[in-house]
Amino acid sequence: MGSLTDFLYVFLNGSDDVNISSGPQVGDIAVSGTADTRSSGNWDYSGNIVSGHSGSGDSDWEWDRMVTGQNSGTGTVQFNQQAQIDQLAADFETAVTQAEALAPTVGYESVSSSSLNNLNTQNGAGELFVINVTSGFNISNAINIIGDADDFFIFRWDTDADPTNGYNGQVKFNNTTGITPGGDLTAANFLHLAGDLNSSGGSGGFFNGYWLTFGKDGSLDNPGSNSSFSNANFNGGWYTNTDKLSLTSGSQGTYVAPLASPTAVIPLPAAGWLLLSGLGLFAVIGRRRMRASA
């Protein structure tokens, strides 16, 4: 995934709206110069913003008071960085293309989210699991997954498991739910591809892992809009080409660095190896073998 996983958020489009009015946000942010950035409230920020905007005088740039004002001691911004945004867009395209090319793990060609609860893949060997989640997108109970430190999970959230017509269905976590890592897993063991995201409830939903998203019914070439979040909690990273998004009402994010391990590996098929190496995970997946179930 190239440099994507250096960031908490990468907003590649946002031509309609990029609104952050919550916090705290901890981690670097990259935002395209085509984005209409605004803030309808205060948010605590720690990190560096890489922006394609031309500077504080840009009419589409409204994050000044958050970066140079309220968070002047912890937040910085670099303007005129569209070339870096364009490179991140290329990394995004490569990662999506490679993740979509991987065959699903046997037994996980089309499953509900609830069927994954209490999945236990611990066996002392690092494994790759490619999982098509096609139902159960409105989630009100935690999905607990237990695994080895070197396991890696790719979730493709799409009701028809066909990305050529866009990623259909809204992934919504309610009331402190989410994909909850257990055993030796952390948020860094998960990668997700999805369309629209949402959350609700007093403590909101937890988006653990790295999320590549496209907006409602969106795709790599035809992005859609993302619903406005309420109390969304990102632990890992969110990288999206959606044209509209809004993080409000207590939404927050914490950057999580990708896995790194000195463990020697047996290479995955070409697409999988390139994707995981880009994530810094080429030394993580201990074996090519995939298990159908715990």
N, C-alpha and C positions, 0 to 999 in steps of 0.2 A: 504493500500500500504506500510505498514511497515515503513521503514526509507527512502524510495525513495523520499518523499516530503521534506526531509531535504536538498535536493540538487537542484541546478540549472540544472546540467547535470549529468547523469549516463550513462557511456559508458561501456557496459557489454562485448563487443566483440572487434571491431576495429582491428581485426587481420590483415586486409589488410592496413588500413590507418585511423588515426585520426589526421586531420589537422585543426588547428585553426590559422588563420592569419588575425584576425580582432579584433574588440573590441568596447567599453569596455565590459567585462564580470564581472558581480557582483553576487557572490554566490558560494557556495561550489561545487566542481566537484569530482566525483568518476570515476576512469578509470582502467580497467582491466590490469593486467600484461601481457596479451596476445596482447595488443594493440600496434600498431606502432605509437607512438605519435610524432608529428613533428609540426613545425610552419614555414610557408613560409613568415612570416612578423611579425611585432610587434603587440602586443595587450595589452591593459591595463587590469589588473586583480586585483580584490579585493575578497579574500576568501581563503579557504583552499582546497587543492587538496589531495584527498585520493587515493593513487596509489598502484596497485599490483606489480609495478616494484620494482626491488631490490635496486635501488638508482641511483645516478648521473652517475655511471659508466655503467649502463645498456645500451646496444647499441640501444635498441628500445625507450629509453627515451630521448627526445630532447627538453623538455620544460624548461630546466634549466635557460636559459637567461631571460625567461619571469617571472619565479617565484623568483629565487634568484638574478637576475640581475635587469631588468627594474622595477619590481614590488616588490622589496625586502621589502619595507615598508608596503605593503598591502597584499601580497600574501605569503602563506606558503604551504608546501607539507609534507605529511607523506608517506614514502615508506613502502614496505613489508606489505601491508594491504589487501592481496588477500582474506583472510578469510572474511573481511567485504564486499568485492566485491561479493563474493559467496553468502553471506546472502542477499545482494541487488538483486542478480539474482533470489534467491528464492522468494523474495518479488515481483519482477517483474512477475514471473510466476504465483504466486497466484493472483495478481491483474488482469492480462490478463485473466486467466481462469474464474474468477468471473465476470468480465465485459462482457465476451463473453456469459456467461450463462444466463444473464438477458434477458427477453423477451422484444422486442421493445414496446414502448408506442403505443397504438392504434392510427392509423393514421400516424405513422412515421416508418412504416415497410420498406419503400423504397421511399426516397424523394430526390429531387435535392437541392443543396446548396442554390440556389437562392430563392427557396420557403420558406426558413427560414428567409429571410430578413423581418424585422419589426415584427417578432414573439414577442408577448407580453403575458407573463404568470403571470403578476401581479394580485393577488387576495387576498393578505394578508396571504397566507398559503404556507409553504414550500413544494415543490413537486419535484419528480424525473422524469426526461424525458430521455428515452433511444431512440436514434435516429439513424437509419441506413441511412447514406448519400450514395447514389449509383450513382449519376451523378452530373455534374457541378463542377468538381474538379479544373478546371482552372479558378480562381476567379479574376475578375478585378473590382468588385464593393463590397464595404463593406457590410457585413452581420450583421445587427443590431438586437440584441436580448435584450429585456427588461424583467426584472423579479424581483422577490422578493429576498431579501438578503439570504433567506434559500432555494431557488430553486437550483437544481443541474442538470447539463446536461451531458450526456454521448453520445458522437458522435462516431459512428463506420463508418469510411471511407473505403468502399470496394464496388467495382462496382457490385459485385454479392451477397453481403451480406452473403458470405459463407467463414468464416475464415479458414475452413479446407483446402482450396486450396491456402491459402495465401491472403494477403491484396493487392488487385489489384487496379491500378490507382494511379497517382501521384497527391497529394494535393499541389497545387501551388497558392500562394497569390502574386498578382502583384500590384505594385504602391500604397503602403500604405494601402492595403486592409487586411482584416482578419475578424474573428469573434469578433465583437465589443460589449462589454457588456454595457448595459444601465439600467436605473432605479437604483435598489440597487445591481446590479450584479457587480462583479469584475472578473478578470482572474481566481480567485480561485474557481469560480462556474462551471468551465468547465473541462471535462476530454475527451481526444481524443484517439482513437486507429486507426492507419493508417500504410500504407506501406512506400512508398517513399514520401519525402517532397521536396519542392523547392520554390523559390521566385525569383522575378525580379523587375526591376525598380529602379529609383533613390533613393527612400526611402524604397524600398523593401516591404516585406510582414510581417504581424504581427501574430505570433503564440501564441495566448493568451490561457492560461490554462495549463494543464498538458498533455503532449503528450507521449503516449506509442507507439513506432514505431518499424518496423521490416525490413525496406529496401524494395526495389522493389520486389513486389510479395512475400514478405517474411512472415514468421509466427513465432510462438514461437519456434518451433523446427527447422525451416529452414530459418534462416535470409538471407536477401539479402543486396545489397549495396544501400546507399542513394546517390542521386544526389548531386553535389557540389552546395552549396548555394551561392547566391549573395544577400547581404543586407537582411539577415534573422534576424528578431527581435523576440526573445523568451521572453515572459512575463509570468512567471510561472515556468515550468520545462520541460525538455526533457529527457526521459529515453528510451534507445534503445539498441537492441542487433544487430544492423546492423554491417556488417563487414567492411564497408568503409564509411567515411563521411568527409566533408570538409566545414568549415565555413569560408568564404572569403568575401572580398570586402565590408567591413563595417558591417558584421553580428555582432550582439551583443545579450546579454542576461541579464535579471534581474530576480533574484529569487523572487518568491511570496509565502509567507507562506500559508498553507492550512487554510480553514475556521475553526473557533472555535466559539461555541455558547453555553450558558447555557440552551437553550430551551429544554424542555422535548420532547421526540419523541414517536411516535408509530412505532415499529420496521418494517423495510422492510423485504421482503423475505430473507432467510438466506444468499444467495450469495450477494445480494445488501447491506445488513447490514454489512457484513464482509468487503466488499470493501470500503464502505464509512467510517466505523469506522477506518480502516487503514489509511484513508486520514485525520483523525481527524474530520470527518463530521458526526459521529453518533449522535451528538447533534444538527445537523443542519436541517435535513430533517423533517419538522414538521408534515407531513402526508404521509401515504402510497399511497393515491389516486393519480392517474396520469390523466392529462387532454389530450384529443386528440388534441385540438387546442386552440388558444387564444380566 
